[in-house]
Amino acid sequence: MDDTLAFDERLQIAQQIITECLDTWSCDARPEIKMLVNDAFQVDKAGKINTARVLGLRRLEIHDPDWQKAMQAITESIQISGSKRHIRFYERDELGQYIPISLDGAAL
């Protein structure tokens, strides 16, 4: 099973807190620095936020209390919007390690 994640309105609160952090930290820095973090909140053609990019912000080890509050808001905003069932195939190598078998015709 593979869950499809979405975010609720608390993500906007997290984005506001992150923007405030960036404004405080980068008052004398180039604007490109803000663009790097704000890129995580860009929407695709369908108007959806890339969950992997937003969740990637949580991996950053920033110990500022406001940043931590924003990361908590991101965590609380995660909603499971659906699930998909799929099958994966693996083969074992000579060392007994499992190696995934790609069934993607375009990848072959």
MMTF fields as JSON, N, C-alpha, C and O atoms, coordinates in Angstrom:
{
  "mmtfVersion": "1.0.0",
  "mmtfProducer": "UNKNOWN",
  "numBonds": 431,
  "numAtoms": 432,
  "numGroups": 108,
  "numChains": 1,
  "numModels": 1,
  "chainsPerModel": [1],
  "groupsPerChain": [108],
  "chainIdList": ["A"],
  "bondAtomList": [4, 2, 8, 6, 12, 10, 16, 14, 20, 18, 24, 22, 28, 26, 32, 30, 36, 34, 40, 38, 44, 42, 48, 46, 52, 50, 56, 54, 60, 58, 64, 62, 68, 66, 72, 70, 76, 74, 80, 78, 84, 82, 88, 86, 92, 90, 96, 94, 100, 98, 104, 102, 108, 106, 112, 110, 116, 114, 120, 118, 124, 122, 128, 126, 132, 130, 136, 134, 140, 138, 144, 142, 148, 146, 152, 150, 156, 154, 160, 158, 164, 162, 168, 166, 172, 170, 176, 174, 180, 178, 184, 182, 188, 186, 192, 190, 196, 194, 200, 198, 204, 202, 208, 206, 212, 210, 216, 214, 220, 218, 224, 222, 228, 226, 232, 230, 236, 234, 240, 238, 244, 242, 248, 246, 252, 250, 256, 254, 260, 258, 264, 262, 268, 266, 272, 270, 276, 274, 280, 278, 284, 282, 288, 286, 292, 290, 296, 294, 300, 298, 304, 302, 308, 306, 312, 310, 316, 314, 320, 318, 324, 322, 328, 326, 332, 330, 336, 334, 340, 338, 344, 342, 348, 346, 352, 350, 356, 354, 360, 358, 364, 362, 368, 366, 372, 370, 376, 374, 380, 378, 384, 382, 388, 386, 392, 390, 396, 394, 400, 398, 404, 402, 408, 406, 412, 410, 416, 414, 420, 418, 424, 422, 428, 426],
  "bondOrderList": [1, 1, 1, 1, 1, 1, 1, 1, 1, 1, 1, 1, 1, 1, 1, 1, 1, 1, 1, 1, 1, 1, 1, 1, 1, 1, 1, 1, 1, 1, 1, 1, 1, 1, 1, 1, 1, 1, 1, 1, 1, 1, 1, 1, 1, 1, 1, 1, 1, 1, 1, 1, 1, 1, 1, 1, 1, 1, 1, 1, 1, 1, 1, 1, 1, 1, 1, 1, 1, 1, 1, 1, 1, 1, 1, 1, 1, 1, 1, 1, 1, 1, 1, 1, 1, 1, 1, 1, 1, 1, 1, 1, 1, 1, 1, 1, 1, 1, 1, 1, 1, 1, 1, 1, 1, 1, 1],
  "groupList": [{"groupName": "MET", "atomNameList": ["N", "CA", "C", "O"], "elementList": ["N", "C", "C", "O"], "formalChargeList": [0, 0, 0, 0], "bondAtomList": [1, 0, 2, 1, 3, 2], "bondOrderList": [1, 1, 2], "singleLetterCode": "M", "chemCompType": "L-PEPTIDE LINKING"}, {"groupName": "ASP", "atomNameList": ["N", "CA", "C", "O"], "elementList": ["N", "C", "C", "O"], "formalChargeList": [0, 0, 0, 0], "bondAtomList": [1, 0, 2, 1, 3, 2], "bondOrderList": [1, 1, 2], "singleLetterCode": "D", "chemCompType": "L-PEPTIDE LINKING"}, {"groupName": "THR", "atomNameList": ["N", "CA", "C", "O"], "elementList": ["N", "C", "C", "O"], "formalChargeList": [0, 0, 0, 0], "bondAtomList": [1, 0, 2, 1, 3, 2], "bondOrderList": [1, 1, 2], "singleLetterCode": "T", "chemCompType": "L-PEPTIDE LINKING"}, {"groupName": "LEU", "atomNameList": ["N", "CA", "C", "O"], "elementList": ["N", "C", "C", "O"], "formalChargeList": [0, 0, 0, 0], "bondAtomList": [1, 0, 2, 1, 3, 2], "bondOrderList": [1, 1, 2], "singleLetterCode": "L", "chemCompType": "L-PEPTIDE LINKING"}, {"groupName": "ALA", "atomNameList": ["N", "CA", "C", "O"], "elementList": ["N", "C", "C", "O"], "formalChargeList": [0, 0, 0, 0], "bondAtomList": [1, 0, 2, 1, 3, 2], "bondOrderList": [1, 1, 2], "singleLetterCode": "A", "chemCompType": "L-PEPTIDE LINKING"}, {"groupName": "PHE", "atomNameList": ["N", "CA", "C", "O"], "elementList": ["N", "C", "C", "O"], "formalChargeList": [0, 0, 0, 0], "bondAtomList": [1, 0, 2, 1, 3, 2], "bondOrderList": [1, 1, 2], "singleLetterCode": "F", "chemCompType": "L-PEPTIDE LINKING"}, {"groupName": "GLU", "atomNameList": ["N", "CA", "C", "O"], "elementList": ["N", "C", "C", "O"], "formalChargeList": [0, 0, 0, 0], "bondAtomList": [1, 0, 2, 1, 3, 2], "bondOrderList": [1, 1, 2], "singleLetterCode": "E", "chemCompType": "L-PEPTIDE LINKING"}, {"groupName": "ARG", "atomNameList": ["N", "CA", "C", "O"], "elementList": ["N", "C", "C", "O"], "formalChargeList": [0, 0, 0, 0], "bondAtomList": [1, 0, 2, 1, 3, 2], "bondOrderList": [1, 1, 2], "singleLetterCode": "R", "chemCompType": "L-PEPTIDE LINKING"}, {"groupName": "GLN", "atomNameList": ["N", "CA", "C", "O"], "elementList": ["N", "C", "C", "O"], "formalChargeList": [0, 0, 0, 0], "bondAtomList": [1, 0, 2, 1, 3, 2], "bondOrderList": [1, 1, 2], "singleLetterCode": "Q", "chemCompType": "L-PEPTIDE LINKING"}, {"groupName": "ILE", "atomNameList": ["N", "CA", "C", "O"], "elementList": ["N", "C", "C", "O"], "formalChargeList": [0, 0, 0, 0], "bondAtomList": [1, 0, 2, 1, 3, 2], "bondOrderList": [1, 1, 2], "singleLetterCode": "I", "chemCompType": "L-PEPTIDE LINKING"}, {"groupName": "CYS", "atomNameList": ["N", "CA", "C", "O"], "elementList": ["N", "C", "C", "O"], "formalChargeList": [0, 0, 0, 0], "bondAtomList": [1, 0, 2, 1, 3, 2], "bondOrderList": [1, 1, 2], "singleLetterCode": "C", "chemCompType": "L-PEPTIDE LINKING"}, {"groupName": "TRP", "atomNameList": ["N", "CA", "C", "O"], "elementList": ["N", "C", "C", "O"], "formalChargeList": [0, 0, 0, 0], "bondAtomList": [1, 0, 2, 1, 3, 2], "bondOrderList": [1, 1, 2], "singleLetterCode": "W", "chemCompType": "L-PEPTIDE LINKING"}, {"groupName": "SER", "atomNameList": ["N", "CA", "C", "O"], "elementList": ["N", "C", "C", "O"], "formalChargeList": [0, 0, 0, 0], "bondAtomList": [1, 0, 2, 1, 3, 2], "bondOrderList": [1, 1, 2], "singleLetterCode": "S", "chemCompType": "L-PEPTIDE LINKING"}, {"groupName": "PRO", "atomNameList": ["N", "CA", "C", "O"], "elementList": ["N", "C", "C", "O"], "formalChargeList": [0, 0, 0, 0], "bondAtomList": [1, 0, 2, 1, 3, 2], "bondOrderList": [1, 1, 2], "singleLetterCode": "P", "chemCompType": "L-PEPTIDE LINKING"}, {"groupName": "LYS", "atomNameList": ["N", "CA", "C", "O"], "elementList": ["N", "C", "C", "O"], "formalChargeList": [0, 0, 0, 0], "bondAtomList": [1, 0, 2, 1, 3, 2], "bondOrderList": [1, 1, 2], "singleLetterCode": "K", "chemCompType": "L-PEPTIDE LINKING"}, {"groupName": "VAL", "atomNameList": ["N", "CA", "C", "O"], "elementList": ["N", "C", "C", "O"], "formalChargeList": [0, 0, 0, 0], "bondAtomList": [1, 0, 2, 1, 3, 2], "bondOrderList": [1, 1, 2], "singleLetterCode": "V", "chemCompType": "L-PEPTIDE LINKING"}, {"groupName": "ASN", "atomNameList": ["N", "CA", "C", "O"], "elementList": ["N", "C", "C", "O"], "formalChargeList": [0, 0, 0, 0], "bondAtomList": [1, 0, 2, 1, 3, 2], "bondOrderList": [1, 1, 2], "singleLetterCode": "N", "chemCompType": "L-PEPTIDE LINKING"}, {"groupName": "GLY", "atomNameList": ["N", "CA", "C", "O"], "elementList": ["N", "C", "C", "O"], "formalChargeList": [0, 0, 0, 0], "bondAtomList": [1, 0, 2, 1, 3, 2], "bondOrderList": [1, 1, 2], "singleLetterCode": "G", "chemCompType": "PEPTIDE LINKING"}, {"groupName": "HIS", "atomNameList": ["N", "CA", "C", "O"], "elementList": ["N", "C", "C", "O"], "formalChargeList": [0, 0, 0, 0], "bondAtomList": [1, 0, 2, 1, 3, 2], "bondOrderList": [1, 1, 2], "singleLetterCode": "H", "chemCompType": "L-PEPTIDE LINKING"}, {"groupName": "TYR", "atomNameList": ["N", "CA", "C", "O"], "elementList": ["N", "C", "C", "O"], "formalChargeList": [0, 0, 0, 0], "bondAtomList": [1, 0, 2, 1, 3, 2], "bondOrderList": [1, 1, 2], "singleLetterCode": "Y", "chemCompType": "L-PEPTIDE LINKING"}],
  "groupTypeList": [0, 1, 1, 2, 3, 4, 5, 1, 6, 7, 3, 8, 9, 4, 8, 8, 9, 9, 2, 6, 10, 3, 1, 2, 11, 12, 10, 1, 4, 7, 13, 6, 9, 14, 0, 3, 15, 16, 1, 4, 5, 8, 15, 1, 14, 4, 17, 14, 9, 16, 2, 4, 7, 15, 3, 17, 3, 7, 7, 3, 6, 9, 18, 1, 13, 1, 11, 8, 14, 4, 0, 8, 4, 9, 2, 6, 12, 9, 8, 9, 12, 17, 12, 14, 7, 18, 9, 7, 5, 19, 6, 7, 1, 6, 3, 17, 8, 19, 9, 13, 9, 12, 3, 1, 17, 4, 4, 3],
  "groupIdList": [1, 2, 3, 4, 5, 6, 7, 8, 9, 10, 11, 12, 13, 14, 15, 16, 17, 18, 19, 20, 21, 22, 23, 24, 25, 26, 27, 28, 29, 30, 31, 32, 33, 34, 35, 36, 37, 38, 39, 40, 41, 42, 43, 44, 45, 46, 47, 48, 49, 50, 51, 52, 53, 54, 55, 56, 57, 58, 59, 60, 61, 62, 63, 64, 65, 66, 67, 68, 69, 70, 71, 72, 73, 74, 75, 76, 77, 78, 79, 80, 81, 82, 83, 84, 85, 86, 87, 88, 89, 90, 91, 92, 93, 94, 95, 96, 97, 98, 99, 100, 101, 102, 103, 104, 105, 106, 107, 108],
  "secStructList": [7, 3, 3, 3, 3, 3, 3, 7, 6, 2, 2, 2, 2, 2, 2, 2, 2, 2, 2, 2, 2, 2, 2, 2, 2, 6, 6, 6, 1, 7, 6, 2, 2, 2, 2, 2, 2, 2, 4, 4, 4, 7, 5, 7, 6, 6, 1, 7, 5, 7, 2, 2, 2, 2, 2, 2, 2, 6, 6, 1, 7, 7, 7, 7, 2, 2, 2, 2, 2, 2, 2, 2, 2, 2, 2, 2, 2, 3, 3, 3, 3, 3, 3, 3, 7, 7, 7, 7, 3, 3, 3, 3, 7, 6, 6, 1, 7, 3, 3, 3, 3, 7, 7, 7, 4, 4, 4, 7],
  "xCoordList": [0.851, 0.0, 0.892, 1.954, 0.447, 1.183, 0.178, -0.807, 0.431, -0.491, -0.175, 0.987, -1.219, -1.08, -1.294, -2.319, -0.314, -0.373, -0.837, -0.567, -1.533, -1.95, -1.783, -1.531, -1.923, -1.778, -3.064, -3.776, -3.361, -4.522, -4.073, -2.934, -4.97, -4.699, -3.545, -3.021, -3.141, -2.015, -0.701, 0.257, -0.653, 0.549, 0.766, 1.908, -0.306, -0.178, 0.396, 1.169, 0.026, 0.591, 2.081, 2.875, 2.462, 3.888, 4.635, 5.742, 4.045, 4.702, 4.89, 5.928, 3.924, 4.057, 5.175, 5.956, 5.26, 6.315, 7.684, 8.63, 7.783, 9.049, 9.442, 10.615, 8.487, 8.77, 9.292, 10.226, 8.696, 9.179, 10.597, 11.425, 10.88, 12.243, 13.231, 14.284, 12.88, 13.775, 13.987, 15.097, 12.929, 13.071, 14.038, 14.865, 13.942, 14.817, 16.258, 17.188, 16.437, 17.779, 18.508, 19.737, 17.769, 18.422, 18.237, 18.164, 18.162, 17.919, 19.025, 18.754, 20.259, 21.361, 21.813, 22.813, 21.086, 21.496, 20.816, 19.892, 21.297, 20.722, 19.35, 19.118, 18.439, 17.071, 17.01, 16.005, 18.059, 18.07, 17.978, 17.472, 18.46, 18.402, 16.95, 16.586, 16.131, 14.706, 14.057, 13.19, 14.476, 13.892, 14.115, 13.266, 15.245, 15.538, 14.504, 14.027, 14.16, 13.187, 11.775, 10.957, 11.482, 10.133, 9.782, 8.605, 10.801, 10.57, 9.792, 9.059, 9.947, 9.244, 7.733, 6.992, 7.267, 5.831, 5.229, 4.06, 5.998, 5.476, 4.495, 4.67, 3.478, 2.481, 2.78, 3.387, 2.343, 2.536, 1.387, 0.569, 1.332, 0.304, -1.103, -2.057, -1.228, -2.54, -2.894, -3.96, -2.0, -2.261, -1.941, -2.401, -1.151, -0.794, 0.632, 1.507, 0.848, 2.182, 2.923, 2.335, 4.199, 5.03, 5.31, 6.053, 4.712, 4.847, 6.28, 6.704, 7.031, 8.413, 9.263, 10.093, 9.053, 9.832, 9.475, 10.356, 8.18, 7.77, 8.286, 8.82, 8.13, 8.601, 10.12, 10.66, 10.809, 12.265, 12.718, 13.826, 11.892, 12.239, 12.383, 13.164, 11.634, 11.714, 13.042, 13.408, 13.77, 15.071, 16.174, 17.243, 15.921, 16.933, 17.063, 16.064, 18.272, 18.498, 18.696, 19.823, 17.582, 17.59, 16.927, 15.788, 17.618, 17.164, 16.451, 16.2, 16.125, 15.388, 13.98, 13.337, 13.485, 12.155, 11.024, 10.077, 11.11, 10.075, 10.107, 9.06, 11.313, 11.44, 10.835, 10.113, 11.127, 10.58, 9.053, 8.388, 8.502, 7.046, 6.477, 5.417, 7.183, 6.748, 6.806, 5.91, 7.849, 7.973, 6.871, 6.373, 6.491, 5.388, 4.077, 3.246, 3.893, 2.685, 2.635, 1.563, 3.789, 3.83, 3.424, 2.604, 4.001, 3.685, 2.2, 1.591, 1.617, 0.197, -0.715, -1.879, -0.197, -1.025, -1.104, -1.899, -0.308, -0.282, -1.576, -1.974, -2.21, -3.442, -3.248, -2.603, -3.798, -3.764, -5.001, -6.131, -4.772, -5.889, -6.292, -7.306, -5.51, -5.849, -4.756, -3.67, -5.049, -4.082, -4.118, -5.153, -2.977, -2.88, -2.232, -1.323, -2.717, -2.145, -1.235, -1.616, -0.062, 0.838, 1.692, 1.772, 2.32, 3.176, 4.593, 4.805, 5.546, 6.959, 7.621, 7.314, 8.528, 9.265, 10.734, 11.309, 11.324, 12.732, 13.393, 12.738, 14.702, 15.486, 16.653, 17.088, 17.142, 18.281, 19.568, 19.644, 20.576, 21.887, 22.643, 22.104, 23.881, 24.665, 24.979, 25.335, 24.857, 25.086, 23.799, 23.82, 22.688, 21.414, 20.702, 19.674, 21.238, 20.609, 19.484, 19.598, 18.401, 17.28, 17.537, 17.92, 17.321, 17.486, 16.134, 15.568, 15.598, 14.297, 14.367, 15.356, 13.317, 13.213, 12.271, 11.118, 12.763, 11.944, 11.082, 11.577, 9.791, 8.87, 8.437, 7.493, 9.123, 8.832, 9.458, 10.682, 8.628, 9.12, 10.01, 10.945, 9.739, 10.541, 11.922, 12.861, 12.057, 13.342, 14.258, 15.437, 13.732, 14.548, 15.401, 16.138],
  "yCoordList": [-1.178, 0.0, 1.235, 1.259, 2.228, 3.48, 4.61, 4.719, 5.441, 6.536, 7.77, 8.067, 8.478, 9.762, 10.841, 10.868, 11.727, 12.76, 14.084, 14.412, 14.831, 16.195, 17.014, 16.462, 18.316, 19.201, 19.974, 20.291, 20.279, 21.118, 22.569, 22.915, 23.413, 24.853, 25.204, 26.316, 24.292, 24.569, 24.731, 25.293, 24.241, 24.444, 25.929, 26.384, 26.681, 28.128, 28.821, 29.771, 28.357, 28.907, 28.625, 29.504, 27.398, 27.035, 27.907, 28.366, 28.137, 28.961, 30.392, 30.999, 30.932, 32.285, 32.359, 33.31, 31.365, 31.347, 31.233, 31.917, 30.37, 30.196, 31.493, 31.867, 32.182, 33.467, 34.482, 35.227, 34.517, 35.414, 35.055, 35.941, 33.765, 33.326, 33.79, 34.341, 33.562, 33.955, 35.459, 35.925, 36.224, 37.686, 38.108, 38.995, 37.485, 37.814, 37.405, 38.174, 36.189, 35.652, 36.271, 36.349, 36.709, 37.115, 38.592, 38.971, 39.424, 40.844, 41.469, 42.386, 40.986, 41.515, 40.55, 40.798, 39.457, 38.444, 38.689, 39.493, 37.982, 38.085, 37.426, 36.472, 37.91, 37.364, 35.922, 35.243, 35.447, 34.073, 33.053, 31.949, 33.409, 32.482, 32.189, 31.04, 33.22, 33.022, 32.149, 31.329, 32.328, 31.564, 30.067, 29.265, 29.682, 28.269, 27.597, 26.504, 28.238, 27.646, 27.825, 26.91, 28.993, 29.234, 28.318, 28.103, 27.777, 26.843, 25.61, 25.007, 25.24, 24.065, 24.252, 23.269, 25.49, 25.763, 26.087, 26.463, 25.952, 26.218, 25.125, 23.964, 25.49, 24.516, 24.09, 24.832, 22.88, 22.376, 22.844, 23.668, 22.316, 22.728, 22.414, 23.105, 21.378, 20.995, 21.763, 21.551, 22.658, 23.442, 22.727, 23.129, 21.662, 20.881, 21.175, 21.425, 21.14, 21.352, 20.02, 18.977, 20.054, 18.854, 18.46, 19.143, 17.36, 16.957, 16.617, 16.874, 16.045, 15.674, 16.902, 16.865, 17.998, 19.212, 19.82, 20.256, 19.851, 20.427, 19.564, 20.084, 18.256, 17.376, 17.401, 17.111, 17.74, 17.873, 18.991, 18.934, 19.996, 21.08, 20.557, 21.097, 19.51, 18.965, 18.281, 18.088, 17.913, 17.263, 18.254, 17.859, 19.536, 20.547, 20.697, 20.856, 20.647, 20.753, 22.214, 22.694, 22.909, 24.304, 24.364, 23.923, 24.897, 24.837, 26.096, 26.245, 26.99, 28.199, 27.805, 26.984, 28.369, 27.997, 28.272, 27.489, 29.362, 29.646, 28.635, 28.199, 28.259, 27.237, 25.926, 25.256, 25.564, 24.33, 24.382, 23.37, 25.553, 25.733, 25.522, 24.915, 26.022, 25.834, 24.363, 23.868, 23.663, 22.241, 21.435, 20.459, 21.845, 21.183, 21.428, 20.527, 22.64, 22.948, 22.111, 21.654, 21.906, 21.05, 19.627, 19.009, 19.116, 17.758, 17.604, 16.604, 18.589, 18.512, 18.706, 18.305, 19.316, 19.568, 18.38, 18.401, 17.354, 16.198, 15.395, 15.004, 15.164, 14.385, 13.287, 13.51, 12.112, 11.035, 11.199, 11.069, 11.485, 11.744, 10.515, 10.534, 9.459, 8.24, 7.201, 7.49, 6.009, 4.911, 4.156, 4.083, 3.597, 2.782, 1.46, 1.4, 0.424, -0.892, -1.189, -0.945, -1.702, -2.051, -3.246, -3.618, -3.83, -5.001, -4.637, -4.017, -5.024, -4.838, -6.202, -7.119, -6.315, -7.559, -7.329, -6.293, -8.318, -8.267, -9.584, -10.62, -9.518, -10.734, -10.665, -9.581, -11.811, -11.846, -12.01, -12.776, -11.266, -11.449, -12.552, -13.187, -12.776, -13.87, -13.642, -14.591, -12.413, -12.117, -12.158, -11.923, -12.452, -12.522, -11.189, -11.098, -10.151, -8.829, -8.764, -9.305, -8.094, -7.925, -6.748, -5.663, -6.984, -5.951, -5.762, -6.729, -4.529, -4.329, -4.544, -4.192, -5.12, -5.334, -4.265, -4.171, -3.463, -2.424, -3.025, -3.704, -2.764, -3.238, -2.076, -2.201, -0.97, 0.218, 0.021, -0.016, -0.104, -0.347, 0.78, 0.531, 2.013, 3.151, 3.13, 3.723, 2.461, 2.427, 1.321, 1.283, 0.435, -0.7, -0.332, -1.173],
  "zCoordList": [0.0, 0.0, 0.0, 0.623, -0.693, -0.771, -0.558, -1.288, 0.437, 0.747, -0.092, -0.369, -0.487, -1.157, -0.104, 0.577, 0.02, 1.052, 0.483, -0.672, 1.305, 0.988, 2.263, 3.334, 2.143, 3.29, 3.507, 2.554, 4.766, 5.043, 5.231, 4.919, 5.742, 5.84, 6.78, 6.711, 7.647, 8.547, 7.794, 8.325, 6.56, 5.752, 5.469, 5.413, 5.291, 5.064, 6.291, 6.162, 7.477, 8.713, 8.754, 9.088, 8.415, 8.386, 7.389, 7.673, 6.232, 5.209, 5.709, 5.445, 6.413, 6.957, 7.987, 7.984, 8.866, 9.885, 9.216, 9.606, 8.212, 7.487, 6.8, 6.814, 6.201, 5.55, 6.56, 6.263, 7.756, 8.807, 9.233, 9.443, 9.361, 9.703, 8.644, 8.962, 7.38, 6.291, 6.257, 6.0, 6.513, 6.54, 7.635, 7.425, 8.793, 9.919, 9.641, 9.883, 9.131, 8.932, 7.755, 7.755, 6.759, 5.515, 5.203, 4.034, 6.223, 5.97, 5.108, 4.333, 5.234, 4.433, 3.342, 2.668, 3.166, 2.195, 0.846, 0.725, -0.136, -1.475, -1.501, -0.76, -2.334, -2.379, -2.879, -2.667, -3.533, -4.042, -2.909, -3.111, -1.727, -0.594, -0.242, 0.008, -0.221, 0.07, -0.996, -0.694, -2.231, -3.326, -3.144, -3.532, -2.559, -2.372, -1.471, -1.779, -0.372, 0.543, 0.018, 0.111, -0.531, -1.045, -2.208, -2.5, -2.873, -3.978, -3.514, -4.298, -2.261, -1.742, -1.769, -1.783, -1.776, -1.723, -3.092, -3.172, -4.155, -5.496, -5.891, -5.521, -6.633, -7.086, -8.515, -9.286, -8.853, -10.213, -11.108, -10.698, -12.326, -13.284, -12.797, -13.154, -11.986, -11.468, -10.197, -9.62, -9.756, -8.553, -7.258, -6.19, -7.35, -6.158, -5.737, -6.566, -4.436, -3.868, -3.878, -3.591, -4.203, -4.202, -2.751, -2.047, -2.314, -0.916, -0.547, 0.579, -1.472, -1.169, -0.848, 0.06, -1.599, -1.343, 0.004, 0.746, 0.323, 1.612, 2.759, 3.738, 2.64, 3.697, 3.816, 4.883, 2.742, 2.773, 3.699, 4.232, 3.899, 4.824, 6.248, 7.032, 6.588, 7.943, 8.218, 9.378, 7.17, 7.363, 7.705, 8.171, 7.476, 7.777, 9.289, 9.991, 9.777, 11.214, 11.588, 11.711, 11.767, 12.168, 13.533, 13.69, 14.508, 15.886, 16.364, 17.56, 15.46, 15.803, 16.263, 15.609, 17.375, 17.878, 16.878, 16.793, 16.131, 15.137, 14.005, 13.525, 13.575, 12.529, 13.024, 12.287, 14.267, 14.827, 14.887, 14.665, 15.184, 15.199, 13.794, 13.635, 12.779, 11.392, 10.998, 10.313, 11.423, 11.091, 11.774, 11.213, 12.986, 13.677, 12.933, 12.825, 12.423, 11.656, 10.373, 9.976, 9.723, 8.532, 8.907, 8.229, 9.987, 10.43, 10.713, 10.33, 11.38, 11.724, 10.515, 10.548, 9.452, 8.273, 7.327, 6.387, 7.55, 6.651, 6.788, 7.885, 5.66, 5.588, 4.548, 3.524, 4.801, 3.809, 2.935, 3.405, 1.661, 0.754, -0.055, -0.752, 0.035, -0.694, -0.545, -0.044, -0.976, -0.925, -2.243, -2.906, -2.61, -3.817, -3.442, -2.615, -4.063, -3.859, -5.05, -6.195, -4.794, -5.889, -5.493, -4.322, -6.488, -6.272, -6.693, -7.735, -5.882, -6.218, -6.318, -5.556, -7.263, -7.454, -7.131, -7.463, -6.478, -6.117, -6.503, -6.622, -6.692, -6.858, -5.88, -5.491, -5.496, -4.577, -5.368, -6.329, -4.933, -5.561, -4.832, -3.925, -5.226, -4.639, -3.16, -2.46, -2.672, -1.254, -0.438, 0.77, -1.088, -0.394, -0.263, 0.407, -0.898, -0.851, -1.881, -2.98, -1.507, -2.429, -3.356, -2.919, -4.636, -5.656, -6.336, -6.844, -6.357, -6.99, -8.5, -9.143, -9.049, -10.475, -11.025, -10.604, -11.963, -12.558, -13.658, -14.557, -13.568, -14.6, -15.494, -16.274, -15.374, -16.174, -17.547, -17.674, -18.571, -19.912, -20.414, -21.175, -20.002, -20.436, -19.787, -20.318, -18.652, -17.94, -18.452, -18.102, -19.264, -19.745, -20.923, -21.438]
}
